[in-house]
């Protein structure tokens, strides 16, 4: 706390000391070095004491100014309190220092002491105390100062008038500000700019524009203020018009327009403006690059030259925030190795950098790397950097991808142990994670225990129930959501439509599709159309689905065509499959799914020559099929298997055990569906290939690893692709044979096999 101003009459006034060489030398040092470090200031202050100049008004004023410039106002306070008879200039320097360093409470306290000790403020005092009133929104004190100025008939300069304008504007009193403005005989360009900013900050763009139009002289700051205002509110045509009308543009002008385009998702224009700026010889700064990186991150094909150029400027700037933005850009473009290279370049990583890299791994389906990086963060930055809820959401997402329940439970415990704020955002992530790890009951508990539920949490619960095929409960949750007056959004209806699709509720799904448009005015996105196509296909209405696609108001994407092509296999519709495959190849010639699905259609009807043609096309196009992979978690360890896997140390035991299971389920009615063997093999080899599918190997390993356990929980398997029909049938028989629940999460949904039945009811 600042000491009291010392003005006691009992103390001897300081002797007048003529200006000596020592005074001139010390004064020159302070004047030539405006930003000194604290130890340097202390050394100079010591010299002042040594020369008995500690009561020299001019020198001490310069010391306090130096303290203000270097951000050491606590030391300035000690220096001031030691001074016996400060004058008005010295007091103004202290007040300026407090306001310059945003120490507004101390500035206010100092000003009140200033008045109590008999000082009369002047035109240098008022701007500082009015700035304090503006920062603290103490309009009443500002009005009192204004009233006293009028009452005393003070002759005010433009700086005081501008401070009054700024104070009223920042306190939301535009009418008072306008009265002050109209009372200025010759307002400066700063006066005009303050008024324009005041109108803009209160959302009055029209009044700001009117004032701008009558300005006698517009400086570049005036133009930039209006340009930024139009850009921020999305009026980009007006922003462009102003930009090209400007007589002089500076870096701020270019940044405002680029940021406007980027923030309003006009990314191509943001990049073309950036290119134009470079041609004009303007070098970008941190603000420019952050806007450009945001644009590059979002467009589908930014081009290597553009990316290299942006990264080059970012490296030259070198700030942590810019490099982190580039890291995030690479991650969003799927270039995760380049993202890691940038991450490793950042010498002083902050939490934002760590979070960006962990999130990047999670978003690019590299969950194990995300978990490992978090562990690295813990070991390297245990004290310095603490994880927050954004870190936890990325980790939870990684656990969801892996289907690693034990790891997810560990993350949940970490959140509780370290007191990370548990809000709807984290709750929604945990609901999703537990559902994707097969523990739907835990998802329900977390949802029910949350006192407040936002739309994201409701959506998460709807999605959780949908992927487990709990259609009726999903619809109940939606009804409860409506009763609680929570307005559903487009994500809500994606979850609902998926639930109807997986549960065979085709008519209900079509009803909801109509409801979202008529009652909630939600314009369907491509995802909603995709859900309807999928819903109709799963319900066996392939012709209706194809007609729906042809009538869609937006161009179908590869997901929609893929749903149709997948359904063609079930209905063995070769003609439509070939037509749909052509559409898919036009959209994405290198996507392995198109070739695999078409090959499946041909194989299902025994057209092996056509299967070979498709395989040859894949080789010619250098398209690699994503291998099927299944994982099962036992005692917190994740075991992964691929089809025909012989890398596992117990593979011989696994193969033998499955062959024994097959012998036992065949008498129960199981017959291998050799139509799911996608190679032209003899009957024996086809069955052998089916027996070595990854999900069967994972299931068998779980059986032989737990056969002697007293407690035999449900076996939970995660597969990266859709479960094949033969494996699905086999799982039904095995669940009945062994009397154990088997839970399989494939790419689309969960299958709960119990007592010979599956929760999907055949809609998968």
N, C-alpha and C positions, 0 to 999 in steps of 0.2 A: 504494500500500500504506500502511495506517495506521501511524503511528509508535508507538514503545513508550511505555507509561505512565511518566511521569517522576516518581520519588519519591525522588531522591537526597537524603541527609541533609545534604550539603554546601551545598545551596542554602538561602538564607534563606527562612523561611516568610513569606508575605505579611503585611503589617501589617494589623491590624484597622482597617477604615475604617467609621466610623459612617455610617448611611443619610443621605445628603445629598439635596438637591433634585434635583441632576443624576441621581443614581441612581434616584430616584423617577420622574423625567421619562422617562429612557431605558427603565426597566422598564415604564412605562405605555404607551409607544409600541409595544414588543414585544408587550405583552399585548393591546392593542387591534387590532393588525394581524397576525393569526396566519399569513397567507400573503403574505410579502413576496418581491419579486423579488431576484435575486442582487445587482444594483447597489444596491438599497435596503439590503440586509443589510450590504454592505460599507461604505456610508455610516454606518450606525449603529455598526458595529464600529469605524470610524475615530474616531467621537465618543467611544466608550468608551476607546480608546487615548489620545485627546487629554485626557480627564479623568483619566487614570491609573487606570482602573477595569478593566483587562484581566485582573486576577486576582480579580475579584469573582464568587464562586460563583453567586450568584443571577442576576446579569446574563448571565453566560456560559451558564448553563443555559437561560435564556430565548432566547438567540441560537441555541443548538443546537436547541431545540424549534422555533424559526422556520425554521431550515434544513431540519429534518425535514419540516415541513408544506409547504415549497415545493419539496422534492425536490432540495435542493442539499447532499447529504451529503458530497461531496468537500470543500466549503468548511468544513462542520461539523468534519470530521476535522482540517483544518489549524488551526482555532480550538482544538479540544480538545488537540492535540499541543503547542500553545504554552502551555497552562495548566500551572502548576507542581505544584499539589497538588489534583487533582480529588477531590471527595468522592463518596460512594456515589450521591447524588442525581444528580450530573452524569454519572456513569458509566451509570446507568440511563437517562438521557435519550439518551445516545449509542446504547446498545443498542436502545432503543425506535425511534430514528431509522432504524437499519439494517434492523430487521424491518419497520417501517412502509413502507419504500421497497423491500422485497423484495431487500435486499442481504444474503442469508442467510449466504453464505460469510464476508463481513466481520463479520457479527454473531457468528458462531462463533469467528473468530479473536480478535475483541475480548474475548469472554467468557473464552477461555483465557488471554489476557494479564491480564485482570481478576483471575483466580484466582492467577496467578503472582506478581502484585504485591501479594498479601496481602489483597485485599478479600474480605469475606464477603457472599455474595448475600443478599438479603432477599425478602420476599413481592412486591416490585415487580420484582425481577430475574427471578424464575422464569418468570412468564408469557411474557416476551420470549424467553428462551433455549429454553423448551419449544416456543414457536411456530416457532423456527428448526429445532428437531429434527423437528417435524411437517412443515415445508415441504421439508426435505432427506431426510425419512424415515430419520433417524438414531435408530432406536429404542433402540439400545444406550446412547447417551449419555443419552437421556431416562430410561431405566430406572435408570442410575447416579445421576442427579439424584434420582429418586424414592426410590431406596434410601437415599441420604444424608439425605434429609428424614426418613425413618422412623427411621434410625439415630440422628440427632441429636435426635429427639423434637420436631421443629419444630412450632409451632402454625400450621397453614395456614389461610388464609382461602379463601372459595369461589372466588375468582379463580384461585388456584393449582390448586385441585382441578379447575376447569373446563379449565385449560390442560393438565393431565395427561390428562384425558378426551379432549380434542381431539387431543393428541399420539398417544395409543394408537389412537384411531379412525383417524386419517390414516395411521398405520403398519400398519393392518390387524390390530390386536391387540384385537378386540372383547371377548375374555374378560378381559384385563387391565383394559380400560376399565370393564367391568361391576363388577369387584372394587373399583375406585376409587370408582365411583358408589355402590355399596352402603355404602361407608365414610363417605360424606358425611352428616352428621347432618341437615342441612336443605338439600337440593339446591335451587338456584334454578331458575327456568323455563329459564334458559340451559343449566343442567346437563342437564335433561331433553331439551332440543332438540339438544344436542350428541350425546347417546346415540342419539336417534332418527336423526339424520343419519348417525351412524357405522354403525348397522345398515343403513340404506338404501344407503350407499356400498359396503357389502360384499354388497349384493343380498339382504339378509335382510328382506324386506318384512313377513313375519309377526311377527318379533320387534319390529320398529319399531311395528307396529299394537298389539301387546300392551302395549308401554310407553306408547304414546299413550293407550290405553284407561284406564290406571290413574293417569294424571297428575292430581295434586290440583288444578292450575290450568293451563289451556291458554291461552296467549296467541295472538295472531293469527299469530305466526311459527310456532308449533307446528302450527296448522291448515294454514297454507300449505305447510309442509314435507311433510306427509302428502298433501295435495291434489296437489302437484307430482309426488310419487312415483307416485301412482296414475295420473296423467295421462301421465307419461313411459313407464310400462310398459304402457299401453294399457287399463288397467282404468277405463274412463271412467264406467261406472255408479257405481262406488265414489267416483270423483272428484266426480261430480255430487252424490252423496248427502252427502259431506262439505261440499261448497260450500254447499248449501242448509241444512245443519245449523249452519253457522258463526254464532256470535252477532254477530260483527263481521267485515265483509269490507273489504279495502283493494285498492288497484290491483294489488298482487302476486297477490291471490286471483283476480281477474278474468283477469289475464294468464296465470296457470297453466292455468285451464280453457280459455281460448280457444286457447292454444298446444297443449294436449292434443288438442282437437278437430282443429285444423289438421294437426298432425303425424300423426294417425291417420286422415287423409283423410275426416273427417266435417265437410266444409267448410260445409255449410248450417247445422249447429249452431254452428260457430265464428262465423259471421256473425250468427246470431240471438242468441248470447250477447253479442256486441259491441254489437248494437242494445239489448239489455237493460241493458248496462253504461252506455251513453249516457243511457238513460232514468233510470237511478239517479243521474245527475249526476256520474259519474266521468269525468274527462278522460283520454283515452288518452295513453300515452307512446310512446317509440321501440319498446319491446318489443311493445306491443299492436299497433302498426301493422305491424310486420314479420310477425307471425302472421296478421293480417287480410289483408294483401297476398298472402301465400302462398295463403290460401283463395280470394280473389277470382281469382287467376291461374289457378286450376285448374278452377273450375266453369264450365259451358258458357255460361250466360247470367246474369252477375251483376247486370245492370241498371245503367243509367246513373246513377241516383241514388246507389246504393251506391258506384260507382266515384268519382263526384264527391266524395262525403263523405270517402272514404278519402284521396283525393288532397289534399283541403283540409287534413286533419290532417297529412298528410306534409309539405306545404309549410310549415305552421306550425312543425313540428319542425325542418325544414330541414337535417338532417344528411345527409352524403354517402351513408351506408349506406341510410337510409330512402328518399331520392330515387332511388337506384340500384335498390332493390327495386321502386319504383313504375314506373320505366323498364322493368324486366324484366317486370312485370305487364302493362303495355301491349303489350309485344312478344308475350307469350304469348296475349293476347287478339286479336292480329292488328292492333292499332291502332299501326302502326309510326310514323306521323307524330306521334302524341301522345307516343310513346316518345322520339322525337328532340327534341321540344319540351322534355321534362323533362331530357334529357341536356344540352341547351344552357343550361338554367337552373343546372346544377351549376357553380359557379365554380371550385372546387378539385377537379377530377376525379382520381380515383385509378385504378389499373389495373383494379380491379373494375368501375368505371363504364365505362371504355373497352371492356372485354371484354363487358359486358352489352349495350352498343349494337351492337358488331360481331356478337355472337351473335344479337341480335334481327334484324338485317338478314339474316343467313344463314338463320335459322329461318323468316323470312317471304319466302323466295325472292327476295331482293334482293342477289344475290352481288356485283354490281358496286359497290353502295353499301358493302358490308362491306369490300371491298378498298380502296376510296377512303378510308374512315374509318381503316383501319389506316395508310395512308400519311399521313393527317393527324396521327395519333398520333405517328408517327415524326418528322415535321417539328416538331410543337409541343412534344413531350416527349422529345426525343432522349436527354437525360442523366437527367432526373428519373424517367421511367417506362420500364421495359424490358418487352417482351412476354414472356409465359410460354407454357406448353404449352396453356393454355386458349385463348389468343389464336390460336395456331397451328391448333388443331382447328377453330375457326370459319372461319379462312381456308381451310383444306383443304376443309372442307365447301362453301364458296363456289365453289372451283375445281371441285369435283365437280359442282355444279349446272350450272355453265357449260360443263363438258366442256373446260375450258381447260388443256390439258396443259402448255404452256410456263409458264403462271402457276403451276401446281401444282409444277412442277420448281423454280421460283424460290423458292417457300415452303419446299420441302424443303432447298434450299441454304441458305436463311436459318437454318433450324433447326440445321444443321451448323455454319455460320459463327459463330453467336452462342452455341453451346454449350448450347442449350436441352435440358433433360433428355429423352432419348429412351427412353421406356418403352413398355410394351405399349399404353397408351392412345393415344399418338401413332402407333405402328406400325399399329394397327388403322385409324386415320383415313387414313393414307397408303395402306394396302392398298386401302381403299374408294375413295379418290380416283383412284389410278392405274387401277383397274378401270373406274371410271365415265368416265375419260378415254380408255379404249380400250387402255391398255398393261397387259394382264393379266400379261405376263412380269415386269414390274417389281413388280407386286403379289406374284407368287410369290417373287421374290428377297427382298423385304423380310420376308415371312413366314418363309421358310426360314432367314434370317440371324439372326432373333431367338432368343437363347439361352433365354429364358423366354417361354412362351406362356400367357396366361390365356384364359378362356373367350371373352372379347370378341374377342380376336385370332383365335381359331379361327373364331368366328362371322363375322368380317369376311371371312376367306378363303373360307368356304363361300358367303357371299352373293356375293362377287366372281365365283367360278366359276359360280354359278347364273345370274347375269344375262348371262353369256356363253354359256350353254347347254352348259357342260362338265359334264354330269350324272355321267358315270362317274368323273371326277376328284373331283367334289364328294363322291360316296359313298366314295371312297378316303380323302379327307381326314377324313371323319366316322369311318371305321374306325380311322384313325391316332389320332384324338382319343380314341376309346374305349380304344385300347391304351395311351395315355399317361395313363390314369386321370383324364382331365379330364371332369367330369360335364357333359353338355349341358344347356342350359336351354331355355326356351320360344322364345327368339330363334333358337337353333340349328335347331329344327325348322321354323320359318318359312322359313329359308334352304333347308333340305333339301326341303321340300314345293314351294317355288317352283322349285327345280332340276328336280324330277320333272315339274312342270307344264309347264315350258318345253321339256323333252326328250321328252315323250310317255310317261313312265314312270308310267302311271296306277296299275298294281298295286303297284309299289314305293312310291309315295306313300301309298297306302292302308295298306300294311304299316307304314310309318314312323309314320303317324297313330295306329295301334294300339299300336306300340312305345312311343311317348312316354308313353302313359297306363299301360300295363301294367308296363313295366320302370322308367320314370323318374318315375312318379306325377305327371306334369305334366297339370294340368287344362287342356283346350283353351280358348283364348281365341277371340274373334271372328275374329282374324286367321288362326288355324289353320283354322277352318271356311271362311273365305273362300278359303284356298289349295286346299282340297279341292273346293269348287265350281268354282274356276277350272280345276283339274286335270281334272275330269270334263268340263267344257265344252270345253276344248282337245282332249280325246281324242274329241270327237264324241258324248259320252254326255249329251246335254242332258236327256233324261227322268230319268236317274239323278241328275243334278245337282239338278233341281227336286224330286225325291222327297227327296233329302238335306236340302235347305233346309227342307222342310215338317216333317221329323223332328228338326231341330236343337233342343237343349234351351234355347238362348238365342235371343232375337229377332234375326233377320237385320238387318244394317245396309245402308246404301246401297251399300257396296263389293260386298257379296255379290249384291244385286239387280242392280247394274251389270254384274257378270260374266255373269250370266244373260242380261241384255238384250243385251249385246254378242254373246253366242253366238247369240242369236235371229237376228241379222243374217246370220251365216254359214250358218245352217240355214233362213233365210227363213221362220221360224215367227212369223207376224204375230199370231196369236191369243194365244200365250204372251207375246209382246213387249208387247202392249197391257195384259195383266194385270200384268206385272212393272212396266211404266211407271207404272201407277196406284199400286202400292206405293211406288215411288221418289218420286213426287210427294207422297204423304202424308208421307214422311220429310223431304223437302227440296224444297218447291215452287219454289224459285228456283235450283236447280242446273241449269246449262246442259247438262251431260252427258246427263241424262235425255231432254231434248227432242231433242238431236242424235242420240243412239243410236236413238230411236224413229223419227225422220225418216230415218235411214239404212236401217232395216228396211223402211219403206214405199218408199223410193227403190229398194231392191234388187229389189223385185217390181213396180216401175213404178206404184205407187199415188200419183201426183203430187198428186191432190186432197187426200189425207191428209197428204202432205208439207206442202202449203200450210197446212192446218189447224194442224199442229204449229208451223209458223213464225209463224202468226197468234197462237197461244197465247203464244209466246215474247214477241212484241211487246206483247201485252196485259198480261203479267206483268212486263214490262220486264226480261226475262232476256237477257243479252248472251252470245253464244257466244265462248268463249276462242279467239282466232285461232291457227291453226297457225303455228308459227315454227320454222325450222331454222337452225342456225348451223354454220359451218365455220371452223376456225382455220388461218390461213396465216401463217408467219413471226411467230408470237406475237400476231397481230391476229385478233380474232373478228369475222367477217362474218355478219350476220343477214339472213334473208329470210323474207317471208310469202308466202302464195299470191297470184299475180298481181302480185308486187312490181315497182314501177317507180321506186322511190326510189334504187336503187343506180345509181351513175354509169355502170356498164357493162351496164345491163339489156338494151339492144337487142342487144348482142353476145352476152349470155347466152341470150336467147330464140332468136336465130338459130342458135347452136351446138347447143342442145338439139334444135331442129327437124331439124338435120342428123344428129344421133345417132339420132333416131327413124327417119329414112329408112334408116339402116344396120342397125338392129336388127329392123325389120319383116321383111326377107327371112330373118332367123334364126328367125322364129317368133313374135316379139312382136306381140300384138294388144291395143291399148288396151282395158281393161275399163271400159266406159262405165257400168257399174252403180255405180261409185264416184264418178260425177259426180252430185252431190246436188241438181241443179237440172233442171227440165223444159225442156231445151234441145234444139235439133236435133242430129243426130249430129256435125256438124262443130264446133259450139260446145262440145259435151260433150268432144270430144277436145282442143280448144283449152284448156278449163278444166283438164283432167287434166295437160296439158303444162306448166302454170304452177304446179303444186304446189310448196310451199316446198322440200321435200327435193330435187326435181329441179333447182331453180334453184341451190341450194347446191352440188350435185354438179357441175353444169355450170361454175359459177364456179371451182371447184377445178381442173377439167380445163383451162380456158383460161388459168388463172394459172400452171399448172405444165407446160404442154405443151412448153416449151423447156428444162426442167430435165433435167440428166443423171440425177440421183437422183430417182426418183419413188416416194415412200413411200405407204403406204396413206392413202386419203382418209377422214377421220373427220368424221362429221356427227352433230350432236345435235339431236333434235326434241323439242318439248315435249309433243306428243300421240303417239298410236299411229300408226305408219306405215301408209298406206293400201295395199290389196291391189295396185292397179295400180302404185304406186311400187315396191313390193317386187318385183314381177315384172320391171319395167323395170331395176331395179338388178342383178338376176341376169344379164340379157342384156348390160348395159353392162360388168359385171365381166369377162365372157367376151370381149366385143368389144375392150376396151382392154387386157386382160391386167393389170389392176390390182385390188388388194384394196380394197373399199369397206366401211367400218365405219359402221353407223348405230346410234346409241343412241336408242331412242324411250322413251316413258313406262314401258314394261314391261321391256325387255331390250335386249341387243345383238344385231345382225344382222351377221355377217361374210360378205360376198358375195365369193366367189372362184371363178374359172373357171366361172361360170354357176350356182353353187350357193350356198345360204345355210346358215349354221350352225344355224339354227333348225329345219331339217328340216320346215318347214310348221307347227310348233307355236308360233304367235305370236298 
